[in-house]
Amino acid sequence: MSEQKPNLVDVEDLWVKFPTRTGMFDAVRGVSFSLNKERLGIVGESGSGKSMTGRALLRLIRRPGIVEAKQMSNYPATPT
């Protein structure tokens, strides 16, 4: 029996928010996905949060942006 390796990326219930004068703006709302060695394409309309999802995963959201997730894990691609 082969040992099951952890996913390379696990994201559960990802939210990206920005404060505005009128309240909070939700740029990404509740996105979840897992990746092992497959490829993922994110498709959506302009302004739907595709870039913000990628930036949050890479931890590139600057203040005052807020990134929240139940789980957001990146594992090394090579064994340790």
C-alpha positions in Angstrom: 0.0 0.0 0.0 1.4 3.4 -1.0 1.7 6.2 1.5 -0.7 9.1 0.7 1.2 12.4 0.4 -0.3 15.6 1.6 -1.7 18.1 -0.9 0.7 20.8 -2.1 -2.0 23.4 -1.5 -5.1 23.3 0.7 -7.4 26.3 0.9 -10.7 26.2 2.9 -13.2 29.1 3.2 -10.8 31.9 2.0 -12.0 35.5 2.4 -10.2 38.6 1.3 -11.6 41.9 2.6 -10.8 45.6 2.3 -12.1 48.3 4.6 -13.9 51.2 2.8 -15.6 54.4 4.0 -18.9 52.6 3.8 -17.9 49.3 5.3 -16.0 46.1 4.4 -15.7 45.1 0.7 -15.5 41.3 0.2 -13.1 40.8 -2.7 -13.1 37.0 -2.3 -15.9 35.1 -0.6 -15.5 31.6 0.8 -13.2 30.0 -1.8 -12.0 26.4 -1.2 -9.8 24.1 -3.2 -7.0 21.5 -2.8 -4.2 20.8 -5.2 -1.7 17.9 -5.5 0.1 17.6 -8.8 -2.8 18.6 -11.0 -3.4 22.0 -12.5 -6.0 24.5 -11.5 -7.5 27.1 -13.7 -9.6 29.9 -12.1 -12.1 31.3 -14.5 -14.5 34.2 -13.9 -15.7 37.6 -14.9 -13.6 40.7 -14.5 -13.6 41.7 -10.9 -14.6 38.3 -9.6 -11.6 37.8 -7.3 -9.3 35.6 -9.4 -6.2 37.7 -8.9 -7.0 38.4 -5.2 -7.2 34.6 -4.7 -3.8 34.1 -6.1 -2.3 37.0 -4.2 -3.8 35.7 -0.9 -2.3 32.3 -1.5 1.1 33.9 -2.1 0.6 36.1 0.9 0.9 39.3 -1.2 -2.2 41.1 0.1 -1.0 44.4 1.7 -2.5 46.2 4.6 -5.2 47.3 5.1 -6.4 44.1 3.3 -7.5 41.3 5.5 -7.0 37.6 4.6 -9.0 35.0 6.5 -9.3 31.3 6.0 -10.2 28.2 8.0 -7.2 26.6 6.4 -4.5 27.9 4.0 -1.5 25.6 3.7 1.4 25.4 1.2 3.6 22.3 1.5 7.0 21.9 0.0 7.1 20.2 -3.4 10.1 18.1 -2.4 10.3 15.6 0.4 11.9 16.6 3.7 
